[in-house]
Amino acid sequence: LSTNRFNGTIPGSLFNKPRLAVLDVNRNQLTGTLPSVLSSTTLIDLTLSDNSLSGGIPPLTNLIALETFQANTNFFTGEFPAIPNSLKIFSVSANTLSGTLPNISGLSRI
């Protein structure tokens, strides 16, 4: 779904898909905030970069299989989110996040 002209918000129901492993909506025109609770047992890669998403990034700890989270070049603000132990890549450059970094000792790429 990347590199299109999708606009609007990301529906929370998208994260309830039982077999969803990759959600890559990078380089679209998505706006709004992320659902306040993200939960999935199968999502491995969540890529939201290069959109116009805003607000805070909710805790990612309920995405228990998540290995890659990329949300570069949006308008996210607030504290860094809590991250799951499974995460290997965490990329949130070009936003306005603040506060203490989460435990990043298990990451292979920041």
Summary of the structure (lengths in Angstrom):
residues: 110
radius of gyration: 12.8
end to end distance: 23.7
largest distance: 36.2
contacts: 321
relative contact order: 0.18
helix: 5%
strand: 30%
